[in-house]
Amino acid sequence: MKKSVFLLSILFSITSIAQEKTKKQKAEESLKRMQQRMEAFNKERSKQDSIFNANLKAREQDSTYRSDLQIFQDTFNKKQAQDSVPKGRSKQTDKDTFSKNFKI
């Protein structure tokens, strides 16, 4: 009886150790897969960045793009200048607005 209990405890210990190794192997495999996915993602992102940068440089060399950009910047600067100048309101406008709102 004692011998069978002893053998069962040894068998249980071996099984536990095997399960721990299996868990460890699964964790290592999962980690490897995650690292491979991250490497693939970074590789694809680097490729996309290279394509984007090449397209951007080509666009910057294009005279149509540069002229459109200059028009946009000129329009933006003109609008900024107009917005920075305070608009004078006439007293008559203020009186008309007051009269309209309060119906005097």
NORQUIFEN-V251489 format. One record per backbone hydrogen bond with DSSP energy under -0.5 kcal/mol. NH is the residue of the N-H (numbers start at 1). CO is the residue of the C=O. E is the energy in kcal/mol with one decimal. If there is no record, write none. Layout:
{{NH;CO;E} {NH;CO;E}}
This chain:
{{5;1;-2.2} {6;2;-2.5} {7;3;-2.5} {8;4;-2.5} {9;5;-2.5} {10;6;-2.2} {11;7;-2.7} {12;8;-2.7} {13;9;-2.3} {14;10;-2.6} {15;11;-2.4} {16;12;-2.6} {17;13;-2.6} {18;14;-2.5} {19;15;-2.4} {20;16;-2.3} {21;17;-2.4} {22;18;-2.3} {23;19;-2.6} {24;20;-2.6} {25;21;-2.8} {26;22;-2.6} {27;23;-2.4} {28;24;-2.5} {29;25;-2.7} {30;26;-2.5} {31;27;-2.4} {32;28;-2.5} {33;29;-2.5} {34;30;-2.4} {35;31;-2.5} {36;32;-2.5} {37;33;-2.5} {38;34;-2.5} {39;35;-2.5} {40;36;-2.5} {41;37;-2.7} {42;38;-2.8} {43;39;-2.4} {44;40;-2.5} {45;41;-2.8} {46;42;-2.5} {47;43;-2.1} {48;44;-2.6} {49;45;-2.8} {50;46;-2.2} {51;47;-2.2} {52;48;-2.8} {53;49;-2.9} {54;50;-2.3} {55;51;-2.6} {56;52;-2.6} {57;53;-2.5} {58;54;-2.2} {59;55;-2.5} {60;56;-2.5} {61;57;-1.4} {62;58;-0.8} {62;59;-0.8} {66;62;-2.1} {67;63;-2.5} {68;64;-2.5} {69;65;-2.5} {70;66;-2.3} {71;67;-2.4} {72;68;-2.4} {73;69;-2.6} {74;70;-2.7} {75;71;-2.6} {76;72;-2.7} {77;73;-2.7} {78;74;-2.4} {79;75;-2.5} {80;76;-2.6} {81;77;-2.4} {82;78;-2.2} {83;79;-2.5} {84;80;-1.6} {85;81;-0.9} {85;82;-0.5} {86;84;-0.5} {88;86;-0.5} {94;90;-1.6} {95;91;-2.5} {96;92;-2.8} {97;93;-2.5} {98;94;-2.4} {99;95;-2.9} {100;96;-2.5} {101;97;-2.4} {102;98;-2.4} {103;99;-1.8} {104;99;-0.6}}
